[in-house]
Amino acid sequence: MINYNNRISFLMLILFGALWSSCKEESSQNMAQAVPQYPVLKITEAPTTLQRKYPAVIQGEEDIEIRPRIDGYLQKIYVEEGSRVKKGDLLFKIDAPQYNEVVKAAQSAVKNAELKVQKATPLVEEGIINQYELDAAKLDLEAQRASLAQAQANQGYTFIKSPVDGVVGAIPYRTGSLISPQVVAPLTVVSDIDNVKVYFSMDEKEYLEFYADHEGNSVDDKLKSFPKVKLQLSDGSILESEGEITAISGLLNQQTGSARLTAVFPNANQRIRSGGSGKILIPQAFSSAIMVPQKSTFELQDKRMVYKVKDDRVFTSEIKTMPTTVDNKFVVTEGLSEGDIIVFEGAGTLRDSLQIKPNIITQ
């Protein structure tokens, strides 16, 4: 017969074993559930093209300030703001009657001088007066003619004509305004905008890299090898025609440490007006580049970081990137290699050495 106490001990042993097995299984399940799952990216290289963007100001190929050369009242305005004019078209008329009187007086002086020469000529031939008096009369005639020419030129300045083909800018004065060569603001500005010049700047380091990246031994050679550029207008639209970088300033701006460049764009439809603003877009092609989404990165003490995944654990790693982005992605120049695995999103919930369950995704 089995001893009662032994039977009880045997049953308790079986019960304890079952409980221990159950707890072990539950503990394993809890541990599995405690490891969080994160989407991760496997780094690959691929060709890409960046669009570097630079703030720019737009000016006409020629912006000619129209200023008076004489004093007077603005008698008539022949053009309107924004109208297109041809070289020689009349823009303004200045009321300055004093110049008409000066011309009349100069014309009379010329006639008197001519009469003196006419009278002196036969008298010299007859020996009544000497040659010196005739020469003096001729010199006086030349002086009077010069005075007349100057008076007529001043009289002509009462009519102000356009020096170039272009578009009329703002006209700050109105009929009856007193104007003079000393006025601060010009009467208007006529802009030749068949082509426009777009000015933009690069910091010294970026400019030197850009300069070194293109073939040529001289500035002219470099300019020829620079890529075509695009212009993004202030409304976000892109100008249809491409432009060319035509000039680089000879000096760096000492205050900003930047180099000024000039690009020229055709503007046959007159869409762009002088004085506007926009952004220059310069393409930069890479035959092989590593790109990571912006949301896969984070900043730590002014450094850009990612979480690399090694043996199912995450570790912070600094990366270097280009200053511009493509489709919300950074082009990585240092810190990552093809085949590396990084956390795609959720960096804010991670910490170094945290174990995760990687879920590789594709983009």
C-alpha positions in Angstrom: 0.0 0.0 0.0 1.3 3.5 -1.0 2.1 5.7 2.0 -0.4 8.6 2.2 2.4 11.2 2.8 4.4 9.9 -0.1 1.4 10.2 -2.3 0.8 13.8 -1.3 4.5 14.7 -2.0 4.3 13.1 -5.4 1.2 15.1 -6.3 2.7 18.3 -5.1 5.9 17.6 -7.2 3.8 17.2 -10.3 1.9 20.4 -9.6 5.0 22.4 -9.0 6.6 21.2 -12.3 3.5 22.2 -14.2 3.5 25.6 -12.6 7.2 26.1 -13.3 6.8 25.1 -16.9 3.9 27.5 -17.4 5.8 30.4 -15.8 8.8 29.8 -18.0 6.7 29.8 -21.1 4.9 32.9 -20.1 8.2 34.6 -19.2 9.6 33.7 -22.7 6.5 35.1 -24.3 6.7 38.4 -22.3 10.4 38.8 -23.3 9.5 38.3 -27.0 6.7 40.9 -26.7 9.0 43.3 -24.9 11.4 43.6 -27.9 9.8 46.5 -30.0 9.6 46.2 -33.8 10.9 49.1 -35.9 11.0 49.6 -39.7 14.6 49.8 -41.0 16.3 50.6 -44.3 19.2 48.8 -45.9 21.5 51.4 -47.4 22.1 51.3 -51.2 23.8 53.5 -53.7 22.1 55.0 -56.7 22.6 57.8 -59.3 20.9 61.1 -58.4 20.9 64.8 -59.2 20.7 67.5 -56.6 19.3 71.0 -57.3 21.3 73.5 -55.4 19.2 76.6 -54.6 20.4 80.1 -54.1 18.4 83.3 -53.4 18.7 85.7 -56.4 17.7 89.1 -57.5 16.7 89.9 -61.1 17.7 92.9 -63.2 17.2 93.9 -66.8 20.2 93.4 -69.1 20.3 97.2 -69.0 18.6 99.3 -66.4 19.0 102.9 -67.5 18.1 105.7 -65.1 16.5 108.6 -66.9 17.5 111.9 -65.3 17.1 115.5 -66.4 20.1 117.5 -67.5 18.5 120.9 -67.0 16.3 122.7 -64.5 12.6 123.2 -65.3 9.1 122.0 -64.7 7.8 118.7 -66.0 5.5 119.8 -68.8 4.3 116.5 -70.2 4.7 112.7 -69.7 4.4 110.7 -72.9 4.6 107.2 -71.5 2.9 105.1 -68.8 4.5 102.9 -66.2 5.1 99.4 -67.6 4.8 100.5 -71.3 7.3 99.3 -73.8 9.4 101.9 -75.7 11.9 101.9 -78.5 15.2 103.7 -78.5 14.5 107.4 -79.4 10.9 107.4 -78.2 9.9 110.6 -76.4 9.4 110.1 -72.7 9.2 113.6 -71.1 9.0 117.3 -72.0 10.5 119.9 -69.6 9.1 123.4 -69.6 12.2 125.6 -69.6 11.6 128.8 -71.7 14.8 130.4 -70.5 16.7 128.0 -72.8 14.7 129.2 -75.8 15.8 132.8 -75.0 19.4 131.7 -74.6 19.2 130.1 -78.1 17.8 133.3 -79.6 20.5 135.4 -78.0 23.2 133.0 -79.2 21.8 133.1 -82.7 22.0 136.9 -82.7 25.5 136.8 -81.4 26.6 134.5 -84.2 25.0 136.8 -86.8 26.9 139.8 -85.4 30.1 137.9 -85.4 29.6 136.9 -89.0 29.0 140.5 -90.0 32.2 141.5 -88.3 34.2 138.9 -90.3 32.5 140.0 -93.5 33.3 143.6 -92.9 36.9 142.9 -91.9 37.8 140.7 -94.8 37.8 143.4 -97.6 39.4 145.9 -95.2 42.3 143.6 -94.7 42.6 143.0 -98.4 42.8 146.8 -99.0 45.3 147.2 -96.2 43.0 149.4 -94.1 43.2 147.1 -91.1 45.8 144.5 -90.2 45.3 140.8 -90.3 45.2 140.6 -86.6 41.7 142.2 -86.4 40.3 139.7 -89.0 41.7 136.8 -87.0 40.2 138.1 -83.8 36.8 138.5 -85.6 37.0 134.9 -86.8 37.9 133.6 -83.4 35.0 135.5 -81.9 32.7 133.9 -84.6 33.9 130.4 -83.6 33.2 131.2 -79.9 29.7 132.4 -80.7 29.0 129.4 -82.7 30.1 127.1 -79.9 27.8 129.1 -77.5 25.0 128.6 -79.9 25.6 124.8 -80.1 25.6 124.6 -76.3 22.4 126.6 -76.1 20.7 124.4 -78.7 21.9 121.3 -76.8 20.4 122.6 -73.6 17.2 123.4 -75.5 17.2 119.8 -76.8 17.4 118.6 -73.2 13.9 119.8 -72.7 12.9 116.7 -74.7 13.9 113.5 -72.9 14.0 110.4 -75.1 14.6 106.7 -74.4 18.3 105.7 -74.8 17.4 102.0 -75.3 14.6 99.6 -76.2 12.9 98.5 -73.0 10.1 98.8 -70.4 9.3 101.9 -68.5 9.6 101.6 -64.7 7.9 103.6 -62.0 7.4 107.4 -62.6 7.6 109.2 -59.2 6.9 112.6 -60.7 3.8 114.2 -62.1 3.1 117.1 -64.5 4.2 120.4 -63.0 6.9 118.9 -60.7 10.0 121.0 -60.4 13.0 118.9 -61.5 16.7 119.4 -61.9 19.9 117.3 -62.4 20.2 117.2 -58.6 17.0 115.3 -57.9 17.5 112.2 -55.9 15.1 109.9 -57.7 15.4 109.5 -61.5 12.4 110.4 -63.7 12.1 106.7 -64.4 14.2 103.7 -65.3 14.0 102.0 -68.7 14.9 98.4 -68.5 16.0 96.3 -71.4 14.5 92.9 -70.4 14.7 90.9 -73.6 17.4 89.1 -71.5 17.6 89.4 -67.7 20.6 89.2 -65.4 20.1 87.2 -62.3 22.6 87.7 -59.4 23.2 85.2 -56.7 25.9 84.3 -54.2 27.8 81.3 -52.8 29.8 81.1 -49.6 33.5 80.9 -50.1 33.8 77.2 -49.4 31.0 76.2 -51.6 32.2 78.4 -54.4 35.7 76.9 -54.3 34.2 73.4 -54.4 31.9 74.4 -57.3 34.8 76.0 -59.2 37.1 73.0 -58.7 34.4 70.5 -59.8 34.4 71.9 -63.4 37.0 71.6 -66.1 39.2 74.5 -67.3 42.4 76.4 -66.4 40.9 79.9 -66.6 37.7 81.6 -65.5 36.5 81.7 -69.1 37.1 78.0 -69.5 35.3 77.3 -66.2 32.3 79.4 -67.3 32.0 77.4 -70.5 31.9 74.1 -68.5 29.4 75.3 -65.9 26.0 73.6 -66.3 22.9 75.3 -67.5 20.8 76.7 -64.6 17.1 77.3 -64.0 15.2 80.1 -62.3 12.5 79.6 -59.8 10.3 82.6 -59.6 8.7 84.0 -56.4 5.4 82.2 -57.1 7.3 78.8 -57.1 7.0 78.3 -60.9 10.1 77.4 -62.9 11.1 79.6 -65.9 10.8 77.5 -69.1 14.1 78.6 -70.6 17.4 77.8 -69.1 20.2 80.3 -68.3 23.9 80.4 -68.4 26.4 81.6 -65.7 28.3 84.3 -67.5 30.3 86.1 -64.8 32.0 85.7 -61.4 32.8 88.7 -59.3 36.5 89.4 -59.0 36.4 90.0 -55.3 34.7 88.1 -52.4 32.4 90.1 -50.2 34.5 90.8 -47.1 31.4 91.1 -44.9 29.7 87.9 -45.9 32.6 85.9 -47.4 30.6 85.1 -50.5 31.3 85.2 -54.2 28.7 86.9 -56.5 27.8 85.1 -59.8 25.7 86.3 -62.7 23.4 84.2 -64.8 21.6 85.4 -68.0 18.2 84.2 -69.0 16.3 84.9 -72.3 13.0 86.7 -71.6 11.4 87.0 -75.0 7.8 87.0 -73.6 8.7 89.8 -71.1 7.3 87.7 -68.3 10.2 88.6 -65.9 10.5 92.2 -64.8 13.6 94.0 -63.5 13.7 94.2 -59.7 12.1 90.8 -59.1 13.5 88.0 -57.0 13.7 84.2 -57.2 16.0 81.3 -56.7 18.8 79.9 -59.0 18.7 76.1 -59.4 22.0 74.5 -60.2 22.0 70.8 -61.0 24.7 68.6 -59.4 24.8 65.0 -60.7 26.1 62.0 -58.8 26.8 58.7 -60.5 26.5 57.0 -57.2 25.1 58.4 -54.0 23.7 57.3 -50.6 20.4 58.9 -49.7 18.5 58.7 -46.5 15.1 60.2 -45.6 15.1 63.3 -43.5 12.8 61.6 -41.0 15.4 58.9 -40.5 17.8 61.4 -39.1 17.9 63.6 -36.0 20.1 66.4 -34.6 22.2 66.1 -31.6 24.4 69.0 -30.5 24.4 70.5 -34.0 25.3 67.1 -35.5 23.1 65.0 -37.8 22.7 61.5 -36.6 21.0 58.2 -37.5 20.5 55.0 -35.6 22.5 52.1 -37.1 21.3 48.6 -36.4 23.9 45.9 -35.5 23.0 42.5 -34.1 19.4 43.7 -33.6 20.6 46.6 -31.4 20.6 50.3 -32.3 23.6 52.7 -32.0 23.8 56.4 -32.7 26.1 57.3 -35.6 27.0 60.7 -37.0 26.6 61.4 -40.7 27.7 64.2 -43.0 25.2 65.4 -45.7 25.0 67.8 -48.5 23.2 71.1 -47.6 20.4 70.6 -50.1 17.9 67.8 -50.3 16.1 65.7 -53.0 12.5 64.8 -52.4 13.0 65.2 -48.6 16.1 63.1 -48.6 19.7 63.9 -47.6 22.6 62.9 -49.8 25.1 61.4 -47.3 28.8 62.2 -47.9 30.2 60.5 -44.7 29.1 58.1 -42.1 27.2 55.4 -44.0 28.2 52.7 -46.5 26.2 50.5 -48.8 24.8 47.6 -46.8 24.4 49.4 -43.5 21.0 49.2 -41.9 19.4 52.2 -40.2 16.2 52.8 -38.4 13.6 54.3 -40.9 11.5 56.2 -38.4 10.8 56.5 -34.7 14.3 57.7 -33.6 12.7 59.8 -30.8 11.7 56.6 -28.9 15.1 54.9 -29.1 18.3 54.9 -27.0 21.7 53.4 -27.6 22.1 49.6 -27.3 18.3 49.1 -27.2 17.3 45.7 -28.7 14.8 45.9 -31.5 13.1 43.6 -34.0 14.1 45.0 -37.4 11.5 45.1 -40.2 13.3 45.8 -43.4 11.2 48.0 -45.8 11.8 49.2 -49.3 11.1 52.6 -50.8 
